[in-house]
Each structure stands twice: as structure tokens, then as C-alpha cells.
């Protein structure tokens, strides 16, 4: 069985649910993301991922918009 | 009377402000936390024989040191030691909201939780075992519905009861797991040993937690090297075990604690798949429809502010005219008494000009309040972000800049919606380049005088366009030099759409309007008087005025006064631009308010009090200047120093005279150089 590699959140299609592995955004931002609920193992559902258009995810009952740069730095499985 | 101090904390979008309004009514006061441009709101409430003071802390997701709002909130709690901290929680989004509560619990504050939006929670099918949860979190819990004013009395009761209890001795703490707990104990021991003062102030466990999290603020405050020498290997050790930073693991454990507490006490009965908000969003942030809908809404905001505002503005203008006439009537007709002139021209003229804008300001903030409270603002920011990002600004910058086309003052105030300081300052600096309504009076005077029918529209467009292009260039330059730095990466919560309540929207609107009146009004009054004096003195002798009609007399007077002389003095500097002392005088007067340019010019050309529609004035201008000069006049007015009101507002919003002067001087210098180049080049090509 192939080991699945973590991929950036930005590559996930709308409707998919993935698990967060790690965030590579530097201290302050990692901390902020963590306090908003984006922690290892949390489930993220991608709500909207169209170009152009906001990248919208749903985490723990709330919706968030991310810049694409941000979405690139969040690794999921 | 006994006093209780309460701090209100909570996530953004949790309805904190609504609860604050519900508790304090109209008895509120808005200021700033010392040294920072973070808004501080205080309010008062008398209940059950107590005088309760509420401080509304900035909305935050946690209490780290990574943003100014969080630091301000945290420091307030530590330094001011409020008797009670009320954490306002969005009950329909419990787990994420309780993260802040765990941090407050760790700070060992007397805590009350307001489960706000409990009606939405119930609709979502959530049931809470309040008693049990209250025991687990060791805090009183009160369900509230802020925007329907439900739960007020119960909340006040809980506050009073908690204030009268002894300081909590918490038994249920977040357990970080054996590895981290071990390190915490080690660090705690050395803190108690070597940093007693800090331990007494902050609590040793809390300090240990922060140090392990590499909190920049606390780490900087710890003086003793031995403490740091224990902390660093602890962090490394944990990093190795967990393959991740301790702060992440600790955040995870906090959510674990919350999850555990909620699993026992929160039952979900209904599965809601597609909420109303999702449906609305499908249209609003749609690829195709998003931008047009946004532009339409912006147009409506503009319409509301300036078209509807026209009516009350008209009433105010008429009122001030009437007031001027009535006061002038106290003196015999034609009298040039000093006091009369001061009251009518100086005070009513100056201050009246500012107050006349009040309806605009109120309507603008009404519109912004509605957009924010309904949740649309978050979507708007994102739609504009891509375009703004290319310039180096945040999506939200679009809104104050749009307002700037009407009037710079409220636009600069509106820049408050930008949280990032660099973005905010950059936006404020270039707002005057969005040609405002007052400057339009200047174009309306000049364009018909110098350009033929078919050219008039395009020339006007050209002026506006030049303003926008220059603004973009200036922002880019500012962002590369003085305001260097990363724009905050974009991550923002999308709150569900909500119906804004009339009450909260009105309170928002009134608060900002009152600030405008107070601050701008007093300084502008002072400066109006100074300018009036400079335009009236020194007076030429009575003999030299003999034989002149009233218009010619006024012309001579202006030439004789300080402003007139100043105009002559700077004339040599203005000649390369194609200007003369008459234009110079008008420009100086225009620093009070741009409309003054037209009235000053009319005095200088002795055509009596003319407005921009005056043919006589236009004829005089045409006789004296070339179309090139005329264009340069407009160019200069477009770019140059903003009116006094704007400068004052810039100072207020940036909290520094340096930036206000930078804006003033920078724009004037830019105006000078651009006009110089255009005039010289133009003369060369034409002449």
C-alpha cells in the first residue's frame, strides 16, 4: 500500500474533507491558526476552491476564508 | 455605593458588542488604550446597589502575544485585575469559542460565561447541560440572546455573585499530558526560586506555560538567565518527542479539554447541512456575480451617504445662512465691525462648514455598521483583496478609498476597518488623492471656462484618473520604503449572515459621529479663526479705500492682508508652474477648505461673492490665463495638501503629528513637481 504524502490544502477540491497534518506558517501565524481551531488531526472541509474566488473552509462549525498563500502552507492528508 | 469592575472578552463575531450595549445602554465612552490605536470602550451600569464599570476588550481568538489586540486584552486583565471577566461565547459555535475561556481559566480570573446566540444554538439542535458544564469549567454560565436583550438580568446577577466570591481555587485544569506537565513543573520551580516578583504578579504556572509556548512578550520580560537556561532545553526536548512545537501540542490539549467537557454536556439533536448563509454565499461570493454585486452595494452606500445626505445637509446650510444673517443684523448694514466679521465669517463660516457634513458622516457610518453587522463586510474584503493586493493594500482598503471620492474626512475615519497598521497608514496617506467633492467645485469653475463642450467630460475624467494612478504609485512607493513589510496573510472568519438590529447599528453610528463633532470641530474652529484673521489683517487705511465699490474694496483688503502678502511672497515659486499671486492667495485660503478656493478667487478678481457657476469669474479667468495654466491649477488642487480637516483627521487616526505633516508636505511637494513638469513640458510643446 502506498504511503499517502501530505499535500497543501490549496490542492483539495471543494466538497472534500481532509485532516490537518501541520502548518508551515511561522510562529505567530501558526499560533493564530491553532487558536482558530486549525490543529493537527482536525477535520477540514473545503467549501469553495475556485479560481478566482475565495478559498473557503469549514472547521469545527465555523467557516473561514484563507488567502491562497495561506492555503499553500497548510499540509493535509 | 459598591463598585465592581468587569472586563468583557470574547471572539470577534460572538456578539460581544451587542452584549456590551445591552448591559450599558447609552452610557458608554470610547477612547484608545494608551499608546496604541486600539479602541477602548467603557460603559457604566447601576444594578442591585452596585456601580458596575464595563470595559469592552478587543475581540480575540486567544491571548497570545502575536497581535496587538490580544496583548492589550491580556495586559488589561493582568494589570487592572478586574473583579470579574465575562467571556462572551457564541453558543452555536461552542468549541472554538471556548478556547479563549481556557486561556482565561489558566489566568485564574473570576469568570462568567455568557452563552450568547443561544437561540441560534437551539435552532441548530444543540442542548447544553449548563449545570454540569459550569462545574467543569468552574464558571457561572448564563444563556443570552444579545440582539433581543434576553438574559440581561441573569447575567448581571451572575456578575454580582461572582464578584462577591473569593478568588477561585481551580481544581479542573487543562492537563497537558505527562511529558509537558513534567517540564512545566521544572520550569515553575525555578521561576518561584529566581523570579518571585513575576511569579507573584502573573502566577508561576501561567508563566511556565507561556515560556514553554515561546511567548515573545513573557520571554522578553524574564530577566533571569537561569530560568531561560532551563526553558530552552525543555522546548527542544518536547520538540523531539512530538516532532512539533510545544505551543501547538498545548493548543491541541486545550481543545482536548474542551472536547472532553463538551462531550459530556453538549448534545446535538439535528444535523444541519446547508444553512441559509451558505445559500446566500453561493450568490454573493460567486465567481461571476461577486464583483458586480459588490460594486452595486458600494454604489448604494455612496447613494445613501451623499444623495440622501443632501437633504439634511441643505437644511443645515440654510440654518447657518440664517444664523449668519441674523447675527449680522445686530449691526447696522454695511458695518465692518470686528466682532460681526469674526462671528459671521470666521466662526459660522468655518465651523458651519464642518457641521454641515455631519449628516454625511452619520449616514456613512450607518452604512458601514449595517455592512459589518450583517456579515457582508468579510465577503467584500475578500472580493476586493486580489486587486488591492497587487497594489500592496488589503481588500478592505477599497471602502475608505471609495468614500474618499465624497469627502476625505469620513474616509480617513473609515480606514479604521483595516486592522493592519501598515495597510491603514498607507491607505490614509493616499486618500486625499481620491478627488473629493469640494475639489469638484474647483473643476466645475475652471473646466467650462477653458474647454469646449466635447472636451469637458474627458478632462474631468482625466483629472480623476490621474488622482487614482498617482495614489497607486504612491502606495507602491510607500510600501517599498517607509511602510515596508509583509501584508498580513489572509485568514479571516466568515461569520454567518445576521440581521443587524436597529439599536446596535444606531449606537455604532452615533459613537463615531459624536467623535467627529467633538475632535474635528474644536480644532477646525481654532484654525478657521486664525485663517479668518490672516485674511482680514492688516487692513488698508480708510483713505486708500475711498472711491472703491465694495467688491473692489474687498479685493484691496485681501491683497493687503497676511494671506494676500503671503500670496505675493510665494509668487516667484509659483511662476514656473504658470501661477501668479492671485492663485497663490486662493490656494492658501483653500487649506481651510477646498471650496474656499473659488470664493477666494472671486474676491481677488473683485467679482463679489461668486460661486463656481459664475460667468463673470470665468470670463476673468479666461482673460488672464491659458488653458494649460488652467489645467495645471486643477492638477495642483487635485494633488496638493488636503484641507485642514483632513490633516486633523489624519493626525487623529495615526496618532502622530509626524504622519499628518508627512502627508501634508508630501502631497504638496508631489503637487509641485508634477505640476512643474506638466507646465514646463506643456509650454515647451505648445509654445
Interface residues (C-beta under 8 A of the other chain):
Chain A: X22 X25 X27 X28 X29 X30 X31 X32 X33 X34 X35 X36 X37 X39 X40 X41 X42 X47 X48 X50 X52 X53 X54 X56 X59 X60 X61 X62 X63 X64 X65 X66 X67 X69 X70
Chain B: X61 X62 X64 X66 X67 X92 X93 X94 X95 X96 X99 X100 X213 X214 X244 X245 X247 X248 X251 X252 X255 X277 X278 X281 X285 X286 X287 X290 X378 X379 X382 X383 X385 X386 X489 X490 X491 X492 X493 X494 X495 X496
